Amino acid sequence: MTTKYARTTDPATSHEAATTALYSNAHVAVEEALRELGVAADHEIEAFVNAKTHVYSGQRLRTARAELEREHIVTYNRNPDGIPTYGKTPSGRRTHEWRLA
């Protein structure tokens, strides 16, 4: 990943940390999940990753997925007409589906 993120109001140490941030195991786990699943919602990525003995919170995986999206590695899944597709969360709510770009 090339883009490093720190808020302009963050202290200098946060900016220093952002410039040395590495592509984490959580990023690799999200990519692995989407490579295997093809298309998945965040909760499906979380279930896949944690079933493989990686132990990440849903929030950590969503953050990694969002960072991968900013880097154009992950994108919304779209139907042939270019309209984003949606899945359902376990509680029945609509959720974006993701795929590798």
N, CA and C atoms as a LAMMPS dump frame, in Angstrom:
ITEM: TIMESTEP
0
ITEM: NUMBER OF ATOMS
303
ITEM: BOX BOUNDS ff ff ff
-5.0000000000000000e+02 5.0000000000000000e+02
-5.0000000000000000e+02 5.0000000000000000e+02
-5.0000000000000000e+02 5.0000000000000000e+02
ITEM: ATOMS id mol type element x y z
1 1 1 N 0.844 -1.163 0
2 1 2 C 0 0 0
3 1 3 C 0.889 1.226 0
4 2 1 N 0.516 2.2 -0.753
5 2 2 C 1.352 3.375 -0.891
6 2 3 C 0.854 4.565 -0.093
7 3 1 N -0.424 4.678 0.102
8 3 2 C -0.977 5.825 0.804
9 3 3 C -0.926 5.587 2.305
10 4 1 N -0.435 6.57 3.035
11 4 2 C -0.392 6.487 4.492
12 4 3 C -1.37 7.504 5.047
13 5 1 N -2.068 7.14 6.107
14 5 2 C -3.12 7.998 6.623
15 5 3 C -2.848 8.444 8.046
16 6 1 N -2.864 9.741 8.248
17 6 2 C -2.857 10.353 9.573
18 6 3 C -3.613 11.666 9.429
19 7 1 N -4.397 11.981 10.418
20 7 2 C -5.162 13.232 10.375
21 7 3 C -4.219 14.424 10.546
22 8 1 N -4.577 15.546 9.962
23 8 2 C -3.734 16.739 10.089
24 8 3 C -3.624 17.197 11.534
25 9 1 N -4.596 16.838 12.349
26 9 2 C -4.568 17.236 13.76
27 9 3 C -3.827 16.231 14.643
28 10 1 N -3.382 15.119 14.069
29 10 2 C -2.66 14.109 14.846
30 10 3 C -1.259 14.608 15.198
31 11 1 N -0.7 14.106 16.301
32 11 2 C 0.659 14.506 16.678
33 11 3 C 1.693 13.962 15.69
34 12 1 N 2.88 14.519 15.745
35 12 2 C 3.955 14.134 14.83
36 12 3 C 4.234 12.635 14.881
37 13 1 N 4.11 12.028 16.056
38 13 2 C 4.381 10.593 16.158
39 13 3 C 3.419 9.77 15.309
40 14 1 N 2.175 10.224 15.187
41 14 2 C 1.207 9.511 14.343
42 14 3 C 1.599 9.607 12.875
43 15 1 N 2.078 10.768 12.462
44 15 2 C 2.514 10.936 11.076
45 15 3 C 3.745 10.076 10.796
46 16 1 N 4.652 9.996 11.766
47 16 2 C 5.829 9.144 11.607
48 16 3 C 5.416 7.682 11.491
49 17 1 N 4.483 7.271 12.318
50 17 2 C 4.014 5.883 12.269
51 17 3 C 3.33 5.593 10.943
52 18 1 N 2.577 6.547 10.432
53 18 2 C 1.866 6.34 9.167
54 18 3 C 2.837 6.147 8.015
55 19 1 N 3.984 6.821 8.053
56 19 2 C 4.935 6.683 6.949
57 19 3 C 5.671 5.354 6.989
58 20 1 N 5.644 4.672 8.131
59 20 2 C 6.321 3.382 8.226
60 20 3 C 5.349 2.215 8.325
61 21 1 N 4.062 2.498 8.181
62 21 2 C 3.051 1.44 8.297
63 21 3 C 3.269 0.388 7.217
64 22 1 N 3.14 -0.846 7.597
65 22 2 C 3.329 -1.952 6.669
66 22 3 C 1.993 -2.541 6.268
67 23 1 N 2.017 -3.224 5.163
68 23 2 C 0.878 -3.996 4.701
69 23 3 C 0.694 -5.098 5.732
70 24 1 N -0.377 -5.045 6.495
71 24 2 C -0.532 -5.94 7.639
72 24 3 C -1.081 -7.306 7.245
73 25 1 N -1.001 -8.218 8.188
74 25 2 C -1.583 -9.545 7.983
75 25 3 C -3.087 -9.456 7.781
76 26 1 N -3.734 -8.453 8.363
77 26 2 C -5.176 -8.286 8.161
78 26 3 C -5.476 -7.952 6.702
79 27 1 N -4.636 -7.147 6.073
80 27 2 C -4.816 -6.835 4.648
81 27 3 C -4.683 -8.111 3.815
82 28 1 N -3.663 -8.893 4.13
83 28 2 C -3.446 -10.154 3.416
84 28 3 C -4.641 -11.079 3.614
85 29 1 N -5.164 -11.133 4.823
86 29 2 C -6.301 -12.005 5.121
87 29 3 C -7.54 -11.593 4.328
88 30 1 N -7.788 -10.295 4.202
89 30 2 C -8.941 -9.819 3.422
90 30 3 C -8.765 -10.194 1.957
91 31 1 N -7.569 -9.977 1.42
92 31 2 C -7.318 -10.353 0.02
93 31 3 C -7.486 -11.852 -0.187
94 32 1 N -6.965 -12.639 0.742
95 32 2 C -7.094 -14.095 0.648
96 32 3 C -8.564 -14.509 0.658
97 33 1 N -9.346 -13.897 1.522
98 33 2 C -10.772 -14.226 1.603
99 33 3 C -11.469 -13.916 0.285
100 34 1 N -11.204 -12.747 -0.28
101 34 2 C -11.871 -12.378 -1.531
102 34 3 C -11.359 -13.198 -2.711
103 35 1 N -10.101 -13.592 -2.669
104 35 2 C -9.572 -14.467 -3.723
105 35 3 C -10.297 -15.812 -3.688
106 36 1 N -10.547 -16.309 -2.496
107 36 2 C -11.211 -17.605 -2.332
108 36 3 C -12.725 -17.51 -2.554
109 37 1 N -13.352 -16.494 -1.982
110 37 2 C -14.813 -16.373 -2.038
111 37 3 C -15.306 -15.71 -3.322
112 38 1 N -14.485 -14.89 -3.937
113 38 2 C -14.884 -14.16 -5.137
114 38 3 C -15.595 -12.87 -4.784
115 39 1 N -16.787 -12.972 -4.275
116 39 2 C -17.6 -11.82 -3.866
117 39 3 C -18.077 -12.088 -2.446
118 40 1 N -17.935 -11.09 -1.57
119 40 2 C -18.35 -11.299 -0.179
120 40 3 C -18.646 -9.975 0.497
121 41 1 N -19.546 -10.02 1.45
122 41 2 C -19.831 -8.881 2.326
123 41 3 C -18.839 -8.914 3.487
124 42 1 N -18.745 -7.812 4.222
125 42 2 C -17.782 -7.734 5.32
126 42 3 C -17.949 -8.864 6.33
127 43 1 N -19.185 -9.195 6.702
128 43 2 C -19.375 -10.253 7.702
129 43 3 C -18.947 -11.615 7.151
130 44 1 N -19.044 -11.811 5.847
131 44 2 C -18.594 -13.069 5.233
132 44 3 C -17.071 -13.127 5.187
133 45 1 N -16.44 -11.989 4.939
134 45 2 C -14.974 -11.924 4.99
135 45 3 C -14.506 -12.263 6.4
136 46 1 N -15.155 -11.671 7.395
137 46 2 C -14.796 -11.931 8.793
138 46 3 C -14.939 -13.415 9.134
139 47 1 N -16.034 -14.028 8.741
140 47 2 C -16.258 -15.449 9.037
141 47 3 C -15.202 -16.314 8.357
142 48 1 N -14.881 -16.016 7.109
143 48 2 C -13.878 -16.79 6.376
144 48 3 C -12.513 -16.675 7.044
145 49 1 N -12.108 -15.449 7.337
146 49 2 C -10.785 -15.217 7.926
147 49 3 C -10.679 -15.889 9.287
148 50 1 N -11.664 -15.7 10.138
149 50 2 C -11.575 -16.258 11.483
150 50 3 C -11.745 -17.77 11.511
151 51 1 N -12.356 -18.358 10.489
152 51 2 C -12.434 -19.819 10.389
153 51 3 C -11.075 -20.422 10.054
154 52 1 N -10.191 -19.62 9.508
155 52 2 C -8.853 -20.091 9.139
156 52 3 C -7.838 -19.833 10.251
157 53 1 N -8.299 -19.619 11.444
158 53 2 C -7.501 -19.403 12.657
159 53 3 C -6.877 -18.019 12.771
160 54 1 N -7.077 -17.154 11.808
161 54 2 C -6.667 -15.767 12.015
162 54 3 C -7.681 -15.177 12.991
163 55 1 N -7.228 -14.433 13.917
164 55 2 C -8.159 -13.864 14.888
165 55 3 C -8.111 -12.342 14.77
166 56 1 N -9.075 -11.817 14.026
167 56 2 C -9.198 -10.376 13.843
168 56 3 C -10.619 -9.965 14.173
169 57 1 N -10.762 -8.791 14.728
170 57 2 C -12.109 -8.279 14.967
171 57 3 C -12.723 -7.873 13.633
172 58 1 N -14.03 -7.845 13.603
173 58 2 C -14.709 -7.378 12.404
174 58 3 C -14.28 -5.966 12.046
175 59 1 N -14.095 -5.118 13.062
176 59 2 C -13.67 -3.737 12.807
177 59 3 C -12.293 -3.701 12.153
178 60 1 N -11.36 -4.537 12.616
179 60 2 C -10.01 -4.539 12.024
180 60 3 C -10.072 -4.957 10.563
181 61 1 N -10.883 -5.958 10.264
182 61 2 C -10.997 -6.424 8.882
183 61 3 C -11.705 -5.391 8.005
184 62 1 N -12.712 -4.715 8.536
185 62 2 C -13.386 -3.662 7.758
186 62 3 C -12.428 -2.508 7.478
187 63 1 N -11.598 -2.169 8.457
188 63 2 C -10.601 -1.117 8.256
189 63 3 C -9.616 -1.527 7.174
190 64 1 N -9.13 -2.765 7.24
191 64 2 C -8.201 -3.253 6.217
192 64 3 C -8.864 -3.251 4.845
193 65 1 N -10.134 -3.691 4.781
194 65 2 C -10.847 -3.693 3.501
195 65 3 C -11.002 -2.279 2.961
196 66 1 N -11.317 -1.322 3.83
197 66 2 C -11.458 0.076 3.403
198 66 3 C -10.126 0.629 2.892
199 67 1 N -9.033 0.273 3.55
200 67 2 C -7.714 0.717 3.087
201 67 3 C -7.39 0.098 1.733
202 68 1 N -7.744 -1.167 1.55
203 68 2 C -7.542 -1.818 0.254
204 68 3 C -8.419 -1.176 -0.816
205 69 1 N -9.596 -0.727 -0.435
206 69 2 C -10.475 -0.032 -1.385
207 69 3 C -9.84 1.289 -1.812
208 70 1 N -9.284 2.034 -0.867
209 70 2 C -8.624 3.305 -1.21
210 70 3 C -7.443 3.093 -2.149
211 71 1 N -6.821 1.936 -2.052
212 71 2 C -5.683 1.604 -2.915
213 71 3 C -6.121 0.954 -4.226
214 72 1 N -7.42 0.852 -4.436
215 72 2 C -8.002 0.257 -5.656
216 72 3 C -7.637 -1.218 -5.82
217 73 1 N -7.498 -1.914 -4.7
218 73 2 C -7.246 -3.354 -4.707
219 73 3 C -8.563 -4.094 -4.532
220 74 1 N -9.481 -3.483 -3.799
221 74 2 C -10.815 -4.031 -3.555
222 74 3 C -11.831 -3.006 -4.044
223 75 1 N -12.945 -3.483 -4.58
224 75 2 C -13.988 -2.589 -5.071
225 75 3 C -15.362 -3.196 -4.824
226 76 1 N -16.393 -2.361 -4.938
227 76 2 C -17.764 -2.877 -4.885
228 76 3 C -17.941 -3.902 -5.989
229 77 1 N -18.699 -4.928 -5.717
230 77 2 C -19.109 -5.823 -6.791
231 77 3 C -20.229 -5.124 -7.555
232 78 1 N -20.245 -5.28 -8.861
233 78 2 C -21.271 -4.649 -9.696
234 78 3 C -21.851 -5.673 -10.654
235 79 1 N -23.129 -5.494 -10.982
236 79 2 C -23.757 -6.377 -11.962
237 79 3 C -23.333 -5.928 -13.366
238 80 1 N -23.716 -6.656 -14.418
239 80 2 C -23.29 -6.284 -15.772
240 80 3 C -23.692 -4.865 -16.193
241 81 1 N -24.707 -4.291 -15.566
242 81 2 C -25.119 -2.919 -15.881
243 81 3 C -24.336 -1.879 -15.08
244 82 1 N -23.399 -2.33 -14.249
245 82 2 C -22.588 -1.414 -13.459
246 82 3 C -23.206 -0.984 -12.145
247 83 1 N -24.295 -1.611 -11.765
248 83 2 C -24.98 -1.262 -10.517
249 83 3 C -24.412 -2.112 -9.38
250 84 1 N -24.037 -1.479 -8.256
251 84 2 C -23.502 -2.265 -7.137
252 84 3 C -24.496 -3.328 -6.669
253 85 1 N -23.954 -4.486 -6.3
254 85 2 C -24.792 -5.56 -5.769
255 85 3 C -24.733 -5.522 -4.244
256 86 1 N -25.767 -6.05 -3.626
257 86 2 C -25.868 -6.036 -2.169
258 86 3 C -26.199 -7.425 -1.66
259 87 1 N -25.669 -7.727 -0.476
260 87 2 C -26.028 -8.944 0.22
261 87 3 C -26.87 -8.581 1.428
262 88 1 N -27.048 -9.555 2.301
263 88 2 C -27.797 -9.343 3.548
264 88 3 C -26.905 -9.703 4.729
265 89 1 N -26.97 -8.887 5.76
266 89 2 C -26.267 -9.209 6.995
267 89 3 C -27.039 -10.317 7.71
268 90 1 N -26.456 -10.942 8.727
269 90 2 C -27.197 -11.957 9.477
270 90 3 C -28.508 -11.425 10.065
271 91 1 N -28.58 -10.118 10.317
272 91 2 C -29.821 -9.547 10.854
273 91 3 C -30.786 -9.11 9.755
274 92 1 N -30.422 -9.356 8.494
275 92 2 C -31.321 -9.06 7.389
276 92 3 C -31.162 -7.689 6.76
277 93 1 N -30.19 -6.923 7.209
278 93 2 C -29.972 -5.6 6.621
279 93 3 C -29.143 -5.708 5.341
280 94 1 N -29.323 -4.73 4.466
281 94 2 C -28.592 -4.693 3.201
282 94 3 C -27.141 -4.29 3.45
283 95 1 N -26.222 -4.931 2.731
284 95 2 C -24.804 -4.628 2.883
285 95 3 C -24.108 -4.711 1.533
286 96 1 N -23.077 -3.897 1.354
287 96 2 C -22.307 -3.941 0.113
288 96 3 C -21.606 -5.284 -0.026
289 97 1 N -21.423 -5.693 -1.257
290 97 2 C -20.608 -6.867 -1.559
291 97 3 C -19.317 -6.374 -2.205
292 98 1 N -18.225 -7.039 -1.875
293 98 2 C -16.893 -6.626 -2.303
294 98 3 C -16.246 -7.701 -3.154
295 99 1 N -15.295 -7.28 -3.993
296 99 2 C -14.493 -8.207 -4.791
297 99 3 C -13.13 -7.572 -5.018
298 100 1 N -12.178 -8.379 -5.458
299 100 2 C -10.884 -7.825 -5.828
300 100 3 C -11.051 -7.024 -7.11
301 101 1 N -10.342 -5.933 -7.209
302 101 2 C -10.451 -5.061 -8.395
303 101 3 C -9.77 -5.71 -9.598
